[in-house]
């Protein structure tokens, strides 16, 4: 017995006629009749009553028909799922996001677009810092991450450059420079710089300090924020100034104003982090959508 016997059985049951069933199946009537007799013999029951103008189901046939349909449906679903997995359109994708990354327009856009293209994929999102994201990635608790390089384990985490996000200066409301659309970092040398712990994003941390050095000044490090987005409330409280990714401009904090940085200005670099080695089609598919989204939806409106 193989899958074709179930298809023969269901087709005859639905047409009520072996000749019509044979036409629908693209075969001759005698071989189909022979196959059904063999099926009945192997099962030990009669599935059909032969009548002058067709066939009708026996009690056994009526009982077994739903099971045969289920088997065919499961086979069809099995094939569809296998093809979906091969095309990166089925499965479960766990995505890790570095701090403030969800505020970048290209990221939610990419996720929405991917969900539209691949509705058979379930997405799980989690936000954390780069070291924690890499740990989750290597412990197989995440499948792909969008992080701030460099990564602590470069041998086991493959980093794919994604984008360099512009940065802004965040000032407390009422600051003397509030009216300036663009500020040179040398003018902020005496201002306490609110920044996050270096281990949470060493690449961005170092880029900020390097921009100050290139401007010819050394910043006065102020209070540390627990995460990148956490710098904004501290600025609003008047504890200092901060350099933040442009996407944080969307945090409409009443006590903060945002300003462009005159060159030299740092960038908040983002990259895709995946485990080294061969990746399933699902991850390749998401990376393609993500990269395309970042090419067209990077900047924020003024």
N, C-alpha and C positions, 0 to 999 in steps of 0.2 A: 504494500500500500504506500502511495506517495501523494504529494500535494495535488496532483492532477486529478486523482480519484475524488477528492473532495470537491474540486471545481466541476467535475462531470456530474456528481450527485446534485449539487446546488443548482446547476444550470437546468438539468432535467426537471427538478422540482419546480423551478420558477416558470418554465415554459409549459410543463405538463405534457410534453410531446418529445419523444426521443429524436425524431427527424428534425424538428425545429431546433432542438438543443444542439444537434450535430452541426447544423448550419451556423449557429451562433458560435460554436467552438471551432469552426473551420476544419471539420473532419467528416468522414463518411459515417452513415448511420450504423452499418454492421459492426465496425470496430468499437463504436461507442456502446452499443448493446452488449457486446462481449465484455467490455471493461466493467460495466455495471454488474453483470452476472458474476464476474470474478470478485468484485468488491463485496457483493452480497454473500458469496461463498466464504470469503475470508472472515467476514463478520459473523456469519452464522445466522443472519436474519434477512428477511425480504424487505427491501426498501420501497418497492413500488408494486402496485397492482396493475397488471397489463390489461388494457381495455381496448375495444375496437378502434376508438378514436383518441388514443393517447394513453397516459398513465396517471395514476393517483398515488399519493403517499399512503403507505401502511401506517399502523400505529407506531411501529419501530421507526419508520422514516420520519414521521412527524416529531418523534422524540429526538432523533439524531440531527435533524436539519439545523436547529439553532447552533449546535456544537460545530457542525461543519462550517457554517457561516462565520462563527467566531474564529475558527482556525484560519480561514482565508483572510479575515480582517487582521488577525495578529501577524500573519505573514506579510500582508501589505504594509502594515505599520512598521514591522521590522525592517523592511526594505527602505521605506521612506526615512526612518530614523537613521539608518546606516548611511544613506545618501546625504542626509542633512549633516551628520557628523563629519563626513568626508569633505563637505563644502563649507564647514565652519558655520552652519546655520542651526545647529541643534546642540543642546548641552547646558551646562551651568558654568558661568564665568565669574570668578571672584576677583574683584578689582580693588587694589589698594591705592589710595590717593594721599599725596603729601599735603601738609598743612596749606590751606588757602587755595589749593588747586581746584576744588569744586566751584570757586567763584570765577574762574577763567571762562569766558563765554564758549570757547571751543570745546571744553570738556563736556558740559551738559548737552551741547549740540551734538557732539559725536555719539554720546550715549543714546540720545533720542533717535538719531539716525540709524544707529546699529540696531536698536530695538525694532525699528520699522522694517529694516532689511531682513533681520533674522528674528522674527517673533517667537521662534521655537527655542530661543536661548534665554535662560533665566540669569539675570545679572544681580550680583551682590556687591555693594559698595561699602568701603570702610576707610576712614580717614585716620592717618597717623603720621609719625615722622619717618624720615628716611631709614634710620637704623632699624626701627621696629618693622617697617615694611619689608626690608630685606630679610629679616629673621622670619617673618610670616611666609615670605616667598619660598625660602629654603626649607621650611618645615611643612611645605605643601598646604598651608592654610590660605594661601592666595595663589592666583594663577598668573596675574600680571599686575604691575604697579606703575604709577606715574609719580616719579620721585625727583628729588633735587640732588644731582650728583655732586661729588663722587660718592660711590657706595663703599661700605666697609669691607665687603668681600668681593673683590673684582674678579677673582678666579672662578666663582660659582654664579655670579650675577652678571648677565649680559646687559650692557647699557646701550640703548639706541637713542641718539639725540632727537629731541622732539621740537623744542622751541626755546628762544630767549625772550622772556617777557620783560618789557620796559618797567622801570621802577619810578616811584613818585616819592616826594618828601611829604611826610605828614606833620603838620604843625598844629599846636593847640589854638583854638579860636581866640582871637585877640592878639596873637603874636605880631610883633612889628613888621614881619615880612608877609603877613596874610594877603596883602594886596598885590604881591608880586606873582605873576603867572609862572615865572621860571627863576630858580635860585641856584647859585653856584655853591658848592659844598664848602668852599673856603669861608663863606659868610656864616657858617654854622659851627665853626671850630669850638666856640665857647659853649655851645648848647649841649646838655647831656643827651647822649645818643641811646635811645631805648632799643635794645636788640634782644634777640632770642639766644639761648645757649648754643654754642657752636656745634655741639654734637648732634643737634637736631637737623642741621643743614649746613655742613661745613663749607660747601661750595658757595652758597649765597652769603654766608657770614663773611668769608674771606673776600668775596667780590665787593661787599660794602666797604670794608676797611681799606681795600686796595684803591677804591675810588677816592676815598679821603686822602690817601697818600699821594695819588696822582694829582689831586687838587692842591697839594703842598701843605696839608694840615694833618694833624693827628686828632681824631675825635676823642671827646671826653665820654667814656663809657658810663652810662647811667644804669638805671634799674633794668634787670632782665625780665623779659616776658616769657611765660611758659610755652608759648608757641608763636608762630609768625603773626597770625591774626590777633593774638593777644597784645600786640604792641599798640593797637589802636586805642583801647580803653585807657591805657597808661598815658598816651599822648593827650587824650581828652581830659585827663585829670591834671594836666599841666606839669607832668613830671619830666618832660623833655620832648625831643623830636625823634622821628624814626624814618627809615627808608624802607618802603614796602613794595611788594609787587603791585603793578598797576591795577590788577583785578580787585584789590582791597578797596579801591575807590567806590565799589558798590556798597560797602558797609556805610550806610547813611548815618554816621555818628554826628550828632549836632555840634559836638565840641571840637571837631577836627576839620581842617582844610587840607586839600591836597594840591601839590604844585609839581610842575615838571622840574627835572634836574638838568642844569646846564652841564655840558661836557666838562670833565669826564663823568659819565653816569653809569652805574652798575646795571647789570641785567640779572634777572632771576631765572636761571637756567633750569629747564625741566627736561626730563628724559624718561623713556620707557625702560622699565626694569623687568627682565624675565630670567628664568633659570637658564643656565647654559645647556647646550644640547638641543636635540630635536624637539620641536614644538608641534602640538596638534593644529589642524587647520583652523579651529575656532580662534586660537590666539593670533594666528597670522591674519585672519579675516578682521578681527577687531583692530589690530595694529594698522592695517590698511585704511580703515574707516577713520581712525583717530588721526593718522598723519594727514589725510586729506582735509579733515575738519580744521586742523591747526593751520593749514595753509590759507584757509579762507575766512576763519572766524577767530582771529587772534586779538585784534585791538578792540578797545572799548570806545563808545562814543564819548565825545568831550562833554 
